[in-house]
Amino acid sequence: MAATMLNDITQTAQWTRKDLLGLRGLSAEEIRAMLHTAQSFREVSLRPIKKVPALRGKTVVNLFFEPSTRTRISFELAAKRLSADIVNIAASHSSLSKGETLLDTVRNLEALKVDILVIRHAAAGVPHLIASRVQASVINAGDGAHEHPTQALLDLFTIQEKKGRLEGLEISIIGDIAHSRVARSNLWGLTKLGARVTVCGPPTLIPPQMDQLGVRVTYRLEEAIRGADVLMLLRVQHERQEARLVPSLREYRLRYGITPERLAAAKPDLLIMHPGPVNRGVELDSSVADGPFSVILDQVTNGLAVRMAALYLVSGAPKVSEEEA
């Protein structure tokens, strides 16, 4: 059964790239191939034995230079469920703390014949630099304020799962657009697949000329909610408070926090999404985060299937025979 599923994935997925670095450079067909593959892998987590041999013999390294819980654990579980060997490396526990350069660290890992590097870094462009210098496949797990492709893919997957489509949907992204890698990747993915996107937030947190990216801009939360099929909330980054880009978290909540009262005029089948971690009582009330509109935990579940798909596709995994399965 496992071999049949993997053969079907290999035959239908149109993916020829060594790396997954962002959604900006992907075609709509490539994004659909990733979502289709994720759909095939989603049922693995529902089995009594949650494992397939797709990446048996492959080695995946999680190289995280920023703190992470959801993304790192999701990639770790995804690799294990594909039967890969997984190594987790935190920058504070690596030779980087002794003065070794990032590229030297990566070259030493490649000398150990690892197959896939999953990289998160605070500086934009680091995964792209590494991908250009190594033969191993590279997956961007978030680089600065640039992109977070697997988060956007799991968001697209969740919307498609709940709504049955992406084309023609009204999606409002609310919060710190300027500093959000999640927002950037979602903007590319959603617009390429035909969704209509509105961005909303304080003027200080929305980059100028956003409308040139094919999205609508509003600074009024009521306009973002009206007619929306999906509200995608972004985390208020506490580190931005030092720059005084918003007067206070209390002021942000008063103007942009999602409360039950503000959802009174929303569509009855509205979806509430958030990449996490959620600042309860700031971006949205607990009653909304845990309420019937929320699909936040579904996003976490779907993230595992999406990351299994990403690891599988960039690996160039061969077909698996019935005997091997």
Buried (B, 14 or more C-beta within 10 A) or exposed (E): EBBEBBBEBBEEBEBEBBBBBBBBBBEBEBBBBBBBBBBBBBEBBEEEEEBBBBBBEBBBBBBBBBEBEBBBBBBBBBBBBBBBBBBBBBBEEBEBEEEEEBEEBBEEBBEEEBBBBBBBBEBBBBBBBBBEEBEBBBBBBBBBBBBBBBBBBBBBBBBBBBBEEBEEBBBBBBBBBBBBBBBBBBBBBBBBBEBBBBBBBBEEBBEEEBEEBEBBBBBEBEBBBBEBBBBBBBBBBEEBBEEEBBEEBEEBBEEBBBBEEBBEEBBEEBBBBBBBEBBEBBBBBEEBBEEEBBBBEBBBBBBBBBBBBBBBBBBEBEEBEEEEB
